[in-house]
């Protein structure tokens, strides 16, 4: 139980990566220069979609943003819970 704060910090760091990927997709969709039919989508070195059409980028953008937000909320709740229970 002493590691709950550490786990909350790791979850928070992962959530920041999800939000940064969402911002990257936002840049690609709205600001970036388009060449070809789509993009390859990778997250943490893992290929998610080899040929993602530009029309589907907002779908993935909102999913990454939602997962990042939920992970931030979960990590904050876990951190507060561990602090209240003095499990640190």
Secondary structure as the mmCIF struct_conf table of DSSP 4:
data_model
#
loop_
_struct_conf.conf_type_id
_struct_conf.id
_struct_conf.beg_label_comp_id
_struct_conf.beg_label_asym_id
_struct_conf.beg_label_seq_id
_struct_conf.end_label_comp_id
_struct_conf.end_label_asym_id
_struct_conf.end_label_seq_id
TURN_TY1_P TURN_TY1_P1 UNK A 2 UNK A 3
HELX_RH_AL_P HELX_RH_AL_P1 UNK A 4 UNK A 26
HELX_RH_PI_P HELX_RH_PI_P1 UNK A 27 UNK A 31
BEND BEND1 UNK A 32 UNK A 32
HELX_LH_PP_P HELX_LH_PP_P1 UNK A 33 UNK A 34
BEND BEND2 UNK A 36 UNK A 37
STRN STRN1 UNK A 38 UNK A 43
TURN_TY1_P TURN_TY1_P2 UNK A 44 UNK A 45
STRN STRN2 UNK A 46 UNK A 53
HELX_RH_3T_P HELX_RH_3T_P1 UNK A 54 UNK A 56
HELX_RH_AL_P HELX_RH_AL_P2 UNK A 57 UNK A 84
TURN_TY1_P TURN_TY1_P3 UNK A 85 UNK A 86
#
